[in-house]
Amino acid sequence: MIVTLIIVCEIGFWVLLAAGLSVRYLLRMPRTGMALLLCEPLLEVVLLVVTALDLKNGADPSWKHGLAALYIGYTVGHGHRTVKWLDGHAAHRIGGAPKPPRPPRYGMARARHEGRVWLGTLLAAAVATGLLQIAMWYVDDPSRTTSLESWQYTAWRTAGIHGLIALTYAIWPKRAPRTEGARGTARPATTKPRTNDEPGTRPTQRSA
């Protein structure tokens, strides 16, 4: 049931997102569209409540509850950035707004961008860990919560790997490709017309 609900929440996330952007820009109803977008967190609340009820009814904590915690954490850490990115592109393509700036691709600007994305993963790991810890306290049986504890390690291992990847952009900044002008082009050779005064030239007229 928990896995099915996670799938439903994921589908519902994109359905609400598409509906909100369509109403906001196609139907020219920005307030109604924003209201639909603000309904996104309700999906995570429903998932959280159902997960808690499942544990309360005596279900053994398993990977399904850990996956639910990680999904909620990911939505908290990266959901807002995803919605903002899609909203900017919808405003440009449908609403006629200026094209949103692309994320930096080179140098330390790219490193700072990757660092901000990693902070979202860090927040996701913290939220997932908190929810899993609350579930472990709620069950209050260490022999039954081993799987939840392993999901805590999974959350921080994922954040650690992502952090190392983001760090590589600061240690080895990606350089922008050199343009034709930067590489330099051969300057055309200039030829100076010879005059009669220069050696090796023949006079065009004979002297009388």
C-alpha positions as CSV (number, residue, x, y, z in Angstrom):
1,M,0.0,0.0,0.0
2,I,2.8,2.4,0.9
3,V,4.6,1.8,-2.4
4,T,1.4,2.3,-4.4
5,L,0.8,5.6,-2.5
6,I,4.3,6.8,-3.3
7,I,3.6,6.1,-7.0
8,V,0.2,7.9,-6.7
9,C,1.9,10.9,-5.0
10,E,4.6,11.1,-7.7
11,I,2.0,11.0,-10.5
12,G,-0.2,13.5,-8.6
13,F,2.8,15.8,-8.2
14,W,3.2,16.1,-12.0
15,V,-0.6,16.2,-12.7
16,L,-1.0,19.1,-10.2
17,L,2.0,20.8,-11.7
18,A,0.8,20.5,-15.2
19,A,-2.7,21.6,-14.2
20,G,-1.4,24.6,-12.2
21,L,0.8,25.8,-15.0
22,S,-1.9,25.4,-17.6
23,V,-4.5,27.3,-15.6
24,R,-1.9,29.9,-14.7
25,Y,-0.8,30.7,-18.2
26,L,-3.2,29.1,-20.7
27,L,-6.4,30.1,-19.0
28,R,-4.9,33.4,-17.6
29,M,-6.0,32.6,-14.1
30,P,-2.8,33.1,-12.0
31,R,-4.4,32.9,-8.6
32,T,-6.2,29.6,-9.3
33,G,-3.0,28.2,-10.9
34,M,-1.0,29.2,-7.9
35,A,-3.6,27.6,-5.6
36,L,-3.1,24.3,-7.5
37,L,0.6,24.6,-7.2
38,L,0.3,25.2,-3.5
39,C,-1.6,21.9,-3.2
40,E,1.6,20.0,-4.0
41,P,2.7,19.7,-0.3
42,L,-0.6,18.1,0.6
43,L,0.5,15.0,-1.2
44,E,3.4,14.6,1.1
45,V,1.2,15.2,4.1
46,V,-1.2,12.4,3.0
47,L,1.8,10.1,2.5
48,L,3.1,10.9,5.9
49,V,-0.2,10.4,7.6
50,V,-0.8,7.0,5.9
51,T,2.7,5.9,6.8
52,A,2.1,6.8,10.4
53,L,-1.2,5.0,10.5
54,D,0.3,1.9,8.9
55,L,2.9,1.8,11.7
56,K,0.2,2.4,14.4
57,N,-1.8,-0.5,13.1
58,G,1.0,-2.8,13.9
59,A,2.8,-3.0,10.5
60,D,6.5,-3.9,10.8
61,P,8.8,-1.1,9.7
62,S,10.3,-2.0,6.4
63,W,11.9,-0.6,3.3
64,K,8.5,0.8,2.2
65,H,8.4,3.2,5.2
66,G,12.1,4.1,4.6
67,L,11.4,4.8,0.9
68,A,8.4,7.0,1.9
69,A,10.6,9.1,4.2
70,L,13.2,9.6,1.5
71,Y,10.5,10.6,-1.0
72,I,9.1,13.2,1.4
73,G,12.6,14.4,2.1
74,Y,13.4,14.7,-1.6
75,T,10.2,16.7,-2.3
76,V,11.1,19.1,0.6
77,G,14.7,19.5,-0.6
78,H,14.2,19.8,-4.4
79,G,10.4,20.2,-5.0
80,H,10.4,24.0,-4.8
81,R,13.4,24.3,-7.2
82,T,11.7,22.0,-9.7
83,V,8.5,23.9,-9.6
84,K,10.3,27.2,-10.0
85,W,12.3,26.0,-12.9
86,L,9.2,24.6,-14.7
87,D,7.2,27.8,-13.9
88,G,9.9,30.0,-15.5
89,H,9.9,27.9,-18.7
90,A,6.1,27.8,-18.8
91,A,6.0,31.6,-18.4
92,H,8.4,32.0,-21.3
93,R,6.8,29.6,-23.7
94,I,3.2,30.2,-22.9
95,G,3.0,33.5,-21.2
96,G,5.5,35.4,-23.3
97,A,7.8,36.2,-20.5
98,P,11.6,36.6,-21.0
99,K,13.5,33.3,-21.3
100,P,14.7,32.3,-17.8
101,P,18.5,32.4,-17.5
102,R,20.3,29.1,-17.8
103,P,22.3,27.7,-14.9
104,P,26.0,28.6,-15.2
105,R,28.1,25.9,-16.9
106,Y,31.6,26.9,-16.3
107,G,34.0,28.2,-13.6
108,M,33.3,28.9,-10.0
109,A,29.8,30.1,-10.9
110,R,29.0,26.5,-11.9
111,A,30.6,25.3,-8.6
112,R,28.4,27.6,-6.6
113,H,25.3,26.4,-8.5
114,E,26.2,22.8,-7.8
115,G,26.7,23.7,-4.2
116,R,23.2,25.1,-3.9
117,V,21.7,22.0,-5.5
118,W,23.7,19.9,-3.0
119,L,22.2,21.9,-0.1
120,G,18.8,20.7,-1.3
121,T,20.0,17.1,-1.1
122,L,21.4,17.9,2.4
123,L,18.0,19.2,3.5
124,A,16.3,16.1,2.0
125,A,18.6,13.8,4.0
126,A,17.9,15.8,7.2
127,V,14.1,15.7,6.7
128,A,14.2,11.9,5.9
129,T,16.4,11.2,8.9
130,G,14.1,13.2,11.2
131,L,11.0,11.3,9.9
132,L,12.7,8.0,10.3
133,Q,13.9,8.8,13.8
134,I,10.4,9.8,14.8
135,A,9.1,6.5,13.4
136,M,11.7,4.6,15.4
137,W,10.7,6.4,18.6
138,Y,7.1,5.7,17.8
139,V,7.6,2.0,17.3
140,D,10.0,1.9,20.3
141,D,11.3,-1.6,19.5
142,P,15.0,-1.6,18.4
143,S,14.6,-5.2,17.1
144,R,11.9,-4.0,14.6
145,T,13.5,-0.7,13.4
146,T,16.8,-2.0,11.9
147,S,15.5,-1.4,8.4
148,L,14.6,2.2,9.2
149,E,18.0,2.9,10.7
150,S,19.6,1.5,7.5
151,W,17.6,4.0,5.5
152,Q,19.1,6.8,7.6
153,Y,22.5,5.7,6.5
154,T,21.3,5.5,2.9
155,A,20.0,9.1,3.0
156,W,23.4,10.5,4.3
157,R,25.4,8.3,2.0
158,T,23.5,9.7,-0.9
159,A,24.1,13.2,0.4
160,G,27.8,12.5,0.8
161,I,28.2,11.2,-2.7
162,H,26.4,14.2,-4.1
163,G,28.5,16.5,-2.0
164,L,31.7,14.9,-3.4
165,I,30.5,15.4,-7.0
166,A,29.6,19.0,-6.3
167,L,33.0,19.5,-4.7
168,T,34.8,18.4,-7.9
169,Y,33.4,21.5,-9.7
170,A,35.2,23.7,-7.1
171,I,38.4,21.8,-7.1
172,W,38.5,21.4,-10.9
173,P,36.4,24.2,-12.3
174,K,35.1,23.4,-15.8
175,R,36.6,25.8,-18.3
176,A,34.6,27.4,-21.0
177,P,35.6,26.4,-24.5
178,R,38.0,28.8,-26.2
179,T,36.5,30.8,-29.0
180,E,38.1,31.3,-32.4
181,G,39.2,34.8,-31.4
182,A,40.8,33.5,-28.2
183,R,42.8,30.9,-30.0
184,G,44.1,33.5,-32.4
185,T,44.0,33.5,-36.1
186,A,46.8,34.0,-38.5
187,R,47.0,37.6,-39.7
188,P,47.1,38.0,-43.4
189,A,50.4,39.0,-44.8
190,T,50.5,42.5,-46.1
191,T,52.5,43.1,-49.3
192,K,54.0,46.5,-49.9
193,P,54.2,47.5,-53.5
194,R,57.7,48.0,-54.7
195,T,58.9,51.3,-56.0
196,N,61.6,52.1,-58.5
197,D,63.9,53.1,-55.8
198,E,64.1,49.7,-54.3
199,P,66.8,47.3,-55.4
200,G,65.8,44.6,-57.7
201,T,63.2,46.6,-59.6
202,R,63.4,47.7,-63.1
203,P,62.5,51.2,-64.3
204,T,59.4,51.3,-66.3
205,Q,60.7,54.1,-68.5
206,R,64.2,54.4,-70.1
207,S,65.9,57.6,-69.4
208,A,66.6,59.6,-72.5
